[in-house]
């Protein structure tokens, strides 16, 4: 098993101080030893480098031992995994993909046949997995990429768009319809094209309604959103950018249809900008306009957020407040009824002390990848009255719920089947489903 070492706390704090500039985010930095494309990662191609039937010591595609892949959540556990209201339906070890560290996840549904594919970001590339039979997922393809702890993927018009913090990486574009023609796999694919208007980028935002991508945390526009027209996916073109609010760590862009009628139909960017939320009108790419900003108390690192489907509330996380202030996992809710004057609405403290990472909204549920506490889900139907509550979870990191960078990096809850993908940093790709 390859060794993975986390930086000691003092070094971590030093790195974070550096990260508060408009450069690489060190809030999640890990020090990695050994090259992950070493053939010893998986010598027999079975996703099990030590031959012990458990590639990472944390998971097993049949954890309850009943001979059927996956495990139902009974009595608070699905095999070794603590759970509530979610069953484990499928799993693949990170080592299956020739890596032992992973990051982001996203998804694609083939409009031709309805097959669902998980997309899994790795330290050394991006993997594509057919999960249409979730108890028997099939590793179809991989696109190699320069090694980086950070990789981010989004999908538009049957193409995957991939960015990374690796220097000179650009934005890889992969035609996902290629997956239809791959038999057993895996095939190793090259990007169909690479956009080079920026080098590194921390994250990528796509507005599927407008056909524009927004690279954030890049080496252009002071780390603010870099606009790319991707309406023709294989011919992406620069469309401008916005540097007026500084570095964005993550963001979301919507065609606005919320309560503030002054902006109905406008394309609105909402950025998580390290110490505040920023709102920008990006309708006119040549002349983006800062609308407003909003902050909150006990700010450590404004990391990521997602808007509710009625466009009234923005739900965000501060990645470092659990470390800096000792509070339990905190979720921040902002009222965007008036985009010119957004308000901090309330915060919600969870029962565990893990660090929150990426969260997404679907209907009246907020799905949060909460590192060592795994995926947590929350009812958000009554935010108006400052109420939300946890209504389920699946803990992919059963060892502890410590305040540390380990466990669930991200979650993708948008498949029509109800299958949900969770990307664990070390133990693999989990597929779960609500009971």
VOGU-3710 file (C-alpha; in Angstrom, 3 decimals, decimal comma):
1> xxxxxxxxxx> 0,000/0,000/0,000  1,393/3,363/-0,914  2,009/5,716/1,989  0,071/8,959/2,384  1,191/11,555/4,854  -0,703/14,659/5,934  1,287/17,756/6,749  1,729/18,375/10,451  -0,626/20,989/11,913  1,896/23,822/12,103
11> xxxxxxxxxx> 3,013/23,299/8,525  -0,628/23,094/7,501  -1,335/26,498/9,049  1,705/27,964/7,324  0,510/26,611/3,986  -2,953/28,003/4,555  -1,576/31,469/5,202  0,137/31,238/1,825  -3,103/30,042/0,236  -4,943/33,223/1,167
21> xxxxxxxxxx> -3,285/34,838/-1,815  -4,784/34,403/-5,284  -2,829/31,210/-5,799  -3,301/27,508/-5,280  -5,640/26,644/-2,380  -3,562/24,918/0,299  -6,522/24,403/2,641  -6,712/20,806/1,452  -2,993/20,212/0,835  -1,570/16,750/1,332
31> xxxxxxxxxx> 1,967/15,556/0,846  2,085/12,454/-1,298  4,899/9,980/-1,648  5,519/7,642/-4,572  4,389/8,022/-8,147  0,841/6,793/-8,563  1,299/5,380/-12,027  3,840/2,967/-10,573  2,856/-0,487/-11,896  2,806/-1,820/-8,336
41> xxxxxxxxxx> -0,322/0,215/-7,587  -2,384/-2,613/-9,087  -0,099/-5,361/-10,422  -2,842/-7,779/-11,430  -5,393/-5,272/-12,713  -7,937/-6,428/-10,144  -8,059/-3,220/-8,161  -6,307/-4,866/-5,219  -2,578/-4,089/-4,933  -1,875/-6,320/-1,955
51> xxxxxxxxxx> -3,991/-9,288/-3,017  -5,863/-9,298/0,274  -9,325/-8,700/-1,187  -9,569/-5,229/0,373  -7,581/-2,734/-1,695  -7,403/0,037/0,880  -8,406/-1,435/4,202  -11,645/0,568/4,261  -13,965/-0,960/1,725  -15,327/-4,044/0,030
61> xxxxxxxxxx> -17,896/-4,276/-2,788  -19,742/-6,812/-0,602  -19,186/-5,493/2,923  -22,019/-7,478/4,509  -20,744/-10,761/3,064  -24,071/-11,926/1,651  -22,650/-12,595/-1,808  -24,479/-9,637/-3,369  -22,538/-6,457/-4,135  -23,512/-3,576/-1,900
71> xxxxxxxxxx> -25,251/-3,614/1,457  -28,608/-2,446/2,764  -28,626/0,011/5,618  -29,970/-1,940/8,592  -29,591/-1,017/12,230  -27,496/2,015/11,374  -24,906/0,152/9,277  -24,396/-1,039/5,713  -21,665/-3,570/6,360  -18,996/-1,516/8,183
81> xxxxxxxxxx> -20,382/1,836/7,015  -22,533/3,931/9,376  -25,689/5,009/7,556  -29,191/6,344/7,860  -31,771/6,053/5,073  -29,193/5,238/2,342  -28,113/1,826/1,025  -24,765/1,014/-0,547  -25,464/-0,264/-4,067  -21,996/-0,231/-5,623
91> xxxxxxxxxx> -18,324/0,540/-5,026  -14,987/0,594/-6,830  -11,620/1,028/-5,157  -9,506/4,012/-6,116  -6,701/1,600/-6,964  -8,894/0,101/-9,698  -8,103/3,241/-11,675  -4,328/3,085/-11,222  -4,306/5,681/-8,452  -4,553/5,836/-4,701
101> xxxxxxxxxx> -5,758/9,402/-4,259  -8,931/10,926/-5,718  -10,923/14,125/-5,577  -13,984/15,332/-7,493  -16,917/13,500/-9,053  -19,629/14,391/-11,535  -22,019/12,500/-13,789  -23,357/12,101/-17,315  -26,494/10,427/-18,625  -26,313/9,276/-22,245
111> xxxxxxxxxx> -29,396/10,751/-23,958  -29,334/7,931/-26,501  -29,932/5,021/-24,144  -30,257/6,539/-20,655  -27,092/4,897/-19,348  -25,596/6,660/-16,368  -21,873/7,295/-16,038  -19,892/8,466/-13,038  -16,859/10,651/-13,651  -14,160/10,349/-11,001
121> xxxxxxxxxx> -11,298/12,810/-10,577  -7,971/11,222/-9,671  -4,549/12,519/-8,724  -3,282/11,383/-12,136  -6,288/11,744/-14,429  -10,022/11,270/-14,804  -11,941/7,968/-14,896  -15,272/7,241/-16,559  -17,447/4,482/-15,092  -20,686/2,965/-16,418
131> xxxxxxxxxx> -22,962/2,698/-13,373  -26,188/1,852/-15,197  -25,981/-1,496/-13,353  -24,764/0,083/-10,094  -24,028/-3,186/-8,302  -21,663/-4,081/-11,150  -20,035/-0,801/-12,272  -17,779/-0,981/-15,316  -14,562/1,029/-15,620  -14,814/2,224/-19,222
141> xxxxxxxxxx> -12,073/4,773/-19,801  -9,469/7,106/-18,366  -7,957/10,361/-19,534  -4,519/10,867/-18,048  -3,563/14,195/-16,559  -0,646/15,838/-14,786  -0,568/14,951/-11,112  -2,523/17,292/-8,883  -4,507/16,987/-5,675  -7,168/19,178/-7,309
151> xxxxxxxxxx> -9,128/18,242/-10,389  -12,637/19,385/-11,231  -15,103/18,133/-13,823  -18,355/19,429/-15,250  -20,485/18,268/-18,195  -22,182/20,146/-21,021  -23,731/18,873/-24,245  -22,327/15,331/-23,921  -18,791/16,554/-23,257  -16,747/16,541/-20,066
161> xxxxxxxxxx> -14,696/19,627/-19,220  -11,778/19,067/-16,854  -9,498/21,535/-15,079  -6,690/21,093/-12,573  -4,281/23,042/-10,398  -1,405/21,490/-12,380  0,621/24,187/-14,142  -0,214/24,634/-17,821  -3,093/22,135/-17,670  -5,744/24,240/-19,410
171> xxxxxxxxxx> -9,237/22,793/-19,840  -9,473/19,292/-21,285  -12,572/18,538/-23,353  -13,680/14,920/-23,776  -16,483/13,736/-26,067  -18,455/11,391/-23,811  -20,269/9,692/-26,688  -17,000/7,761/-27,227  -17,954/5,673/-24,225  -20,753/4,047/-26,235
181> xxxxxxxxxx> -18,219/2,244/-28,405  -16,019/0,867/-25,633  -16,606/-2,775/-24,798  -15,195/-4,115/-21,577  -12,616/-1,360/-21,148  -10,814/0,410/-19,839  -9,634/2,418/-22,830  -7,129/5,203/-22,369  -8,357/8,281/-24,179  -6,804/11,568/-25,183
191> xxxxxxxxxx> -8,751/14,801/-24,780  -10,561/15,723/-27,981  -9,247/19,231/-27,490  -7,647/21,349/-24,779  -8,437/25,000/-24,161  -5,269/26,920/-23,298  -6,596/30,387/-22,442  -5,513/29,720/-18,863  -3,043/27,261/-17,353  -4,118/26,031/-13,959
201> xxxxxxxxxx> -7,580/26,479/-12,446  -8,974/25,361/-9,131  -12,499/24,773/-10,273  -14,924/24,978/-13,168  -18,473/26,277/-13,330  -20,791/25,653/-16,284  -24,143/27,257/-16,974  -25,773/24,616/-19,133  -28,553/27,020/-20,140  -26,217/29,578/-21,692
211> xxxxxxxxxx> -23,371/27,327/-22,863  -20,650/29,218/-21,007  -17,963/27,822/-18,735  -16,336/29,832/-15,949  -12,918/28,744/-14,736  -12,267/29,986/-11,211  -9,095/30,206/-9,193  -7,109/30,284/-12,419  -3,910/32,118/-13,263  -5,919/34,777/-15,124
221> xxxxxxxxxx> -8,223/37,612/-14,011  -6,703/37,611/-10,513  -8,318/34,234/-9,931  -11,779/35,546/-10,709  -14,061/33,849/-13,253  -12,563/33,339/-16,704  -15,387/33,151/-19,278  -15,290/30,522/-22,040  -17,902/30,058/-24,759  -18,412/26,280/-25,047
231> xxxxxxxxxx> -21,550/26,279/-27,170  -19,445/24,415/-29,714  -17,734/22,114/-27,188  -14,778/21,191/-29,377  -14,042/24,824/-30,226  -14,055/26,676/-26,894  -13,290/30,384/-27,157  -12,419/32,987/-24,570  -15,249/35,409/-23,838  -13,721/37,633/-21,160
241> xxxxxxxxxx> -13,475/37,505/-17,409  -13,991/39,354/-14,140  -11,258/40,344/-11,706  -13,160/42,993/-9,764  -13,811/40,862/-6,675  -10,533/38,957/-6,557  -10,008/35,216/-6,267  -12,979/32,852/-6,506  -12,511/29,415/-5,007  -15,758/28,084/-6,475
251> xxxxxxxxxx> -18,978/29,409/-7,924  -22,317/28,805/-9,570  -23,864/30,546/-12,572  -27,585/30,588/-13,267  -30,091/32,178/-15,594  -31,826/34,000/-12,774  -35,538/33,475/-12,151  -35,868/34,335/-8,495  -37,722/36,869/-6,364  -35,674/39,921/-7,427
261> xxxxxxxxxx> -37,455/40,855/-10,659  -34,802/43,476/-11,457  -32,589/40,598/-12,625  -35,084/38,168/-14,144  -33,461/36,521/-17,169  -29,984/37,806/-16,335  -27,019/35,475/-16,102  -25,830/35,698/-12,503  -22,519/34,465/-11,068  -22,374/33,623/-7,345
271> xxxxxxxxxx> -18,823/33,156/-6,127  -17,334/31,761/-2,940  -14,426/34,169/-2,619  -12,406/33,033/0,410  -13,931/35,513/2,898  -17,301/36,447/1,380  -19,978/35,623/-1,180  -19,950/37,779/-4,323  -22,765/38,264/-6,841  -21,928/39,397/-10,368
281> xxxxxxxxxx> -24,100/40,051/-13,416  -22,246/38,281/-16,240  -24,949/38,657/-18,887  -22,744/40,987/-20,909  -19,443/39,111/-21,043  -17,634/42,232/-22,213  -18,912/44,257/-19,282  -19,642/42,133/-16,171  -20,990/44,092/-13,231  -20,466/43,451/-9,537
291> xxxxxxxxxx> -23,910/43,538/-7,920  -23,076/42,960/-4,257  -21,123/41,027/-1,644  -22,141/39,523/1,683  -20,078/38,238/4,585  -20,613/36,491/7,913  -18,991/36,165/11,317  -16,166/33,765/12,191  -14,927/33,658/8,625  -12,081/31,247/7,939
301> xxxxxxxxxx> -12,340/30,168/4,278  -15,503/30,660/2,198  -15,299/27,537/0,111  -18,338/26,562/-1,991  -22,105/26,817/-2,180  -25,261/26,135/-4,175  -28,487/28,036/-4,720  -31,939/26,664/-3,942  -34,155/25,864/-6,901  -36,371/28,920/-6,285
311> xxxxxxxxxx> -33,197/31,075/-6,432  -33,971/32,600/-3,049  -31,346/31,077/-0,762  -27,673/30,308/-1,204  -26,308/27,488/0,961  -22,568/27,686/1,553  -19,775/26,160/3,565  -16,681/27,581/5,211  -14,050/24,871/4,904  -11,822/25,921/7,776
321> xxxxxxxxxx> -14,106/27,269/10,502  -14,288/23,851/12,179  -10,493/23,905/12,477  -10,083/27,567/13,345  -12,997/28,038/15,746  -13,750/24,534/17,015  -17,420/24,518/16,053  -19,216/21,484/14,672  -19,855/21,281/10,927  -21,457/24,602/10,038
331> xxxxxxxxxx> -23,652/25,359/7,037  -24,355/28,990/6,116  -27,620/30,164/4,560  -27,878/33,508/2,770  -31,108/35,226/1,737  -30,858/36,477/-1,871  -34,374/37,912/-2,103  -32,755/41,231/-3,034  -29,591/40,599/-5,058  -28,446/44,164/-4,439
341> xxxxxxxxxx> -28,661/43,627/-0,675  -28,143/39,943/0,162  -28,365/39,002/3,836  -26,846/36,382/6,069  -29,965/34,416/7,100  -28,819/31,820/9,643  -26,358/29,007/10,188  -26,907/25,357/10,975  -24,623/23,329/13,234  -24,499/19,590/12,630
351> xxxxxxxxxx> -24,055/16,968/15,350  -20,556/16,007/14,154  -17,241/17,865/13,998  -16,135/16,982/10,445  -15,112/19,578/7,852  -17,674/20,434/5,198  -16,558/20,379/1,580  -18,825/20,368/-1,520  -22,612/20,606/-1,312  -25,411/20,529/-3,898
361> xxxxxxxxxx> -29,157/21,120/-3,926  -31,751/18,866/-5,537  -35,375/19,648/-4,738  -35,736/20,207/-1,017  -32,592/18,266/-0,130  -29,063/19,534/0,366  -26,393/16,897/-0,256  -23,103/17,603/1,503  -19,759/15,834/1,192  -18,531/16,282/4,737
371> xxxxxxxxxx> -15,080/14,679/4,589  -14,723/12,162/7,460  -18,494/12,112/8,096  -19,205/11,057/4,510  -22,320/12,251/2,706  -24,901/14,008/4,859  -28,324/15,045/3,559  -30,569/17,780/4,901  -34,186/18,819/4,539  -34,194/22,453/3,388
381> xxxxxxxxxx> -37,938/22,888/2,810  -38,317/25,430/5,606  -35,334/27,746/5,262  -37,670/30,741/5,406  -38,233/29,962/9,090  -34,526/29,326/9,697  -34,931/25,586/9,865  -33,047/22,695/8,313  -32,382/19,220/9,655  -30,380/16,145/8,778
391> xxxxxxxxxx> -32,530/13,422/7,226  -29,946/10,850/6,189  -26,277/10,011/5,720  -23,823/7,467/4,376  -20,412/7,540/6,026  -17,718/6,372/3,599  -15,045/6,907/6,263  -16,178/4,685/9,140  -13,055/5,082/11,273  -13,917/8,487/12,724
401> xxxxxxxxxx> -15,616/11,851/12,142  -12,516/13,842/12,997  -11,869/17,397/11,893  -9,439/16,388/9,163  -9,075/16,214/5,384  -10,032/12,619/4,656  -13,142/10,855/3,389  -15,808/12,301/1,090  -14,577/15,009/-1,286  -17,739/15,448/-3,329
411> xxxxxxxxxx> -21,156/14,056/-4,150  -23,247/13,946/-7,341  -27,011/13,580/-6,660  -28,524/14,374/-10,075  -29,069/10,979/-11,736  -32,717/10,286/-12,652  -32,370/6,764/-11,209  -31,807/8,167/-7,733  -28,310/6,690/-7,589  -25,867/9,042/-5,880
421> xxxxxxxxxx> -22,118/9,031/-6,416  -19,727/9,861/-3,581  -16,018/10,352/-4,263  -13,849/9,331/-1,352  -10,311/10,687/-1,370  -8,672/7,334/-0,721  -11,016/4,370/-0,468  -12,940/4,672/-3,728  -16,074/5,610/-5,601  -19,304/4,804/-3,744
431> xxxxx> -22,772/4,488/-5,263  -25,607/4,844/-2,772  -29,369/5,162/-3,013  -32,094/6,380/-0,721  -34,242/3,660/0,797
//
